[in-house]
Amino acid sequence: MIRYYTNRELAKKLEVNLARWKRWSRSFLPPDPLGGMQSGYARQYLFKDLFKVFLGGFLLGHLKLSVVESQQVLADISPWLEKNGFYDWNHSNGNGRQIGSTAPVQTIYFCPATVEDSSGQGGFSYLIRETIQRENSGHSSNRRTSITYEETFLPKACGARVDPVEHPHVRIINLTVLFNWVVQKLAQSDPYD
């Protein structure tokens, strides 16, 4: 069974002001074909939509991007998010991404691109790191950690590839932590319902 969420329910569960959630929703999703101010129907969200809105809100609130920049980042990384299961979590049966401490950690590094595209917009360069293996060795006073990870550069329209990790204006999203936090908040039952 597909689970739908309402604005009020999401704002409460995700600890976001209701007016802010609605503003984010208008910024990052197309207009609701069934809902509207005068239709009498409240917007309903699938997990894909609510995660996109929450991630867009994170870009606005925590990383201090503008709405236009946040929309650009979401447009650039959404195909990758979809392909890698970040839009597939199903509250009713737990299908979709592996969550918890055993899930691979995926982090997105992004920065402004150095070359403008044909529209004169700079865009962003993206690097996604997925932790494959983590090994600790040595004693407590002289411990060493070896981390093996896989890197993916997302294709972009602006041409020259920039390594975001080395860029002075790098922004970082720990996608796994955000995803797991959203899933845990949605899975909690509300004692007042």
C-alpha positions as CSV (number, residue, x, y, z in Angstrom):
1,M,0.0,0.0,0.0
2,I,1.3,3.5,-0.9
3,R,1.6,5.8,2.0
4,Y,0.7,9.5,1.6
5,Y,1.6,12.3,4.0
6,T,-0.1,15.7,4.5
7,N,1.6,19.1,5.1
8,R,0.6,19.2,8.7
9,E,1.7,15.6,9.4
10,L,5.1,16.2,7.8
11,A,5.7,19.5,9.5
12,K,5.0,17.9,12.9
13,K,7.0,14.7,12.3
14,L,10.0,16.5,10.7
15,E,10.0,19.3,13.2
16,V,9.6,22.1,10.6
17,N,7.3,25.1,11.0
18,L,4.1,24.4,8.9
19,A,4.3,27.7,7.0
20,R,8.0,27.0,6.2
21,W,7.2,23.5,5.0
22,K,4.5,24.8,2.7
23,R,6.9,27.5,1.3
24,W,9.6,24.8,0.7
25,S,6.9,22.7,-1.0
26,R,6.0,25.5,-3.4
27,S,9.6,26.1,-4.2
28,F,10.7,22.5,-4.9
29,L,7.6,20.8,-6.3
30,P,5.4,21.6,-9.3
31,P,1.9,22.8,-8.5
32,D,-0.4,20.1,-7.1
33,P,-2.8,19.1,-9.8
34,L,-5.6,18.2,-7.3
35,G,-5.0,20.7,-4.6
36,G,-4.9,24.4,-4.4
37,M,-6.0,27.2,-2.2
38,Q,-9.6,27.1,-3.4
39,S,-10.0,23.4,-4.3
40,G,-10.5,22.2,-0.8
41,Y,-8.0,19.3,-1.2
42,A,-4.8,19.3,0.8
43,R,-1.6,18.3,-0.9
44,Q,-0.5,14.7,-0.3
45,Y,3.1,13.6,-0.5
46,L,4.8,10.4,-1.5
47,F,8.2,9.7,0.1
48,K,9.9,10.9,-3.1
49,D,8.2,14.3,-2.9
50,L,8.7,14.8,0.8
51,F,12.4,13.9,0.7
52,K,12.9,16.3,-2.2
53,V,11.2,19.1,-0.3
54,F,13.2,18.3,2.9
55,L,16.5,18.2,1.0
56,G,15.7,21.5,-0.7
57,G,14.9,23.0,2.7
58,F,18.2,21.7,4.1
59,L,20.0,23.4,1.2
60,L,18.2,26.6,2.0
61,G,18.3,26.6,5.7
62,H,21.6,24.9,6.6
63,L,23.8,25.5,3.6
64,K,22.4,29.0,2.9
65,L,21.9,28.5,-0.8
66,S,19.3,30.7,-2.6
67,V,16.0,29.1,-3.8
68,V,17.3,29.2,-7.4
69,E,20.6,27.5,-6.4
70,S,18.8,24.9,-4.3
71,Q,16.5,24.2,-7.2
72,Q,19.5,23.8,-9.5
73,V,21.2,21.4,-7.1
74,L,18.0,19.3,-6.7
75,A,17.6,19.2,-10.5
76,D,21.2,18.1,-11.0
77,I,21.3,15.3,-8.3
78,S,17.7,14.0,-8.6
79,P,18.4,11.5,-11.3
80,W,21.3,10.1,-9.1
81,L,19.1,10.1,-6.0
82,E,16.4,8.2,-7.9
83,K,18.8,5.7,-9.3
84,N,20.4,5.0,-5.9
85,G,17.1,4.5,-4.0
86,F,16.9,7.7,-2.0
87,Y,13.3,8.2,-3.3
88,D,12.1,4.6,-2.8
89,W,11.6,4.2,0.9
90,N,8.1,2.8,1.6
91,H,6.8,3.4,5.1
92,S,4.3,0.5,5.0
93,N,6.7,-2.3,4.4
94,G,10.3,-1.0,4.7
95,N,11.3,-1.7,1.1
96,G,13.9,0.5,-0.5
97,R,17.3,1.7,0.7
98,Q,19.2,-0.1,3.4
99,I,19.2,2.1,6.5
100,G,21.0,2.1,9.8
101,S,24.7,1.6,10.8
102,T,25.4,-1.0,8.1
103,A,24.3,1.1,5.2
104,P,27.1,2.6,3.1
105,V,27.7,6.3,4.0
106,Q,27.1,8.5,1.0
107,T,28.3,12.1,1.0
108,I,27.8,14.8,-1.7
109,Y,30.4,17.4,-2.1
110,F,29.5,20.3,-4.4
111,C,30.9,23.7,-5.3
112,P,30.3,26.4,-7.9
113,A,31.7,25.4,-11.3
114,T,34.4,27.5,-12.8
115,V,33.1,27.5,-16.3
116,E,29.8,29.0,-17.4
117,D,27.4,27.1,-19.5
118,S,25.7,28.4,-22.7
119,S,23.1,30.3,-20.7
120,G,25.7,32.2,-18.7
121,Q,24.9,30.2,-15.5
122,G,27.8,28.7,-13.6
123,G,26.1,25.7,-12.2
124,F,27.8,23.3,-9.8
125,S,30.3,20.5,-9.8
126,Y,29.4,17.4,-7.7
127,L,31.4,14.5,-6.2
128,I,29.6,11.7,-4.4
129,R,31.7,9.5,-2.1
130,E,30.3,6.2,-0.9
131,T,32.2,4.5,1.9
132,I,32.9,0.9,0.9
133,Q,35.0,-0.3,3.8
134,R,36.2,1.0,7.1
135,E,39.0,-0.7,9.0
136,N,40.5,0.2,12.4
137,S,44.0,-1.0,13.3
138,G,46.5,-0.4,16.0
139,H,46.0,0.2,19.7
140,S,43.9,2.8,21.5
141,S,46.9,5.2,21.9
142,N,48.0,4.8,18.3
143,R,45.0,3.8,16.3
144,R,44.8,4.1,12.5
145,T,41.6,4.1,10.4
146,S,41.7,3.1,6.7
147,I,38.6,4.1,4.7
148,T,38.0,2.8,1.2
149,Y,35.4,4.7,-0.8
150,E,34.1,5.0,-4.3
151,E,33.8,8.4,-6.0
152,T,31.3,9.4,-8.6
153,F,31.4,12.8,-10.4
154,L,28.0,13.8,-11.6
155,P,27.9,15.0,-15.2
156,K,27.1,18.6,-15.6
157,A,26.4,21.0,-18.5
158,C,29.2,23.4,-17.7
159,G,32.1,21.3,-19.1
160,A,35.3,21.5,-17.0
161,R,35.3,19.1,-14.0
162,V,36.2,20.7,-10.7
163,D,37.2,18.6,-7.7
164,P,34.7,20.0,-5.1
165,V,36.7,18.6,-2.2
166,E,39.6,20.9,-3.1
167,H,37.5,23.9,-3.8
168,P,37.5,26.8,-1.3
169,H,33.7,27.1,-1.4
170,V,32.8,23.4,-1.0
171,R,29.5,22.5,0.5
172,I,28.8,19.0,2.0
173,I,25.7,17.0,2.4
174,N,25.9,13.8,4.4
175,L,23.0,12.2,2.5
176,T,22.9,9.0,4.5
177,V,22.5,10.8,7.8
178,L,19.7,13.1,6.3
179,F,17.9,10.1,4.8
180,N,18.1,8.0,7.9
181,W,16.9,10.9,10.1
182,V,13.8,11.5,7.8
183,V,13.0,7.7,7.8
184,Q,13.3,7.5,11.6
185,K,11.1,10.6,12.2
186,L,8.4,9.2,9.8
187,A,8.5,5.7,11.4
188,Q,7.9,7.1,14.9
189,S,4.3,6.8,16.0
190,D,2.7,9.9,17.3
191,P,1.2,9.4,20.8
192,Y,-1.5,12.0,20.1
193,D,-2.9,10.4,17.0
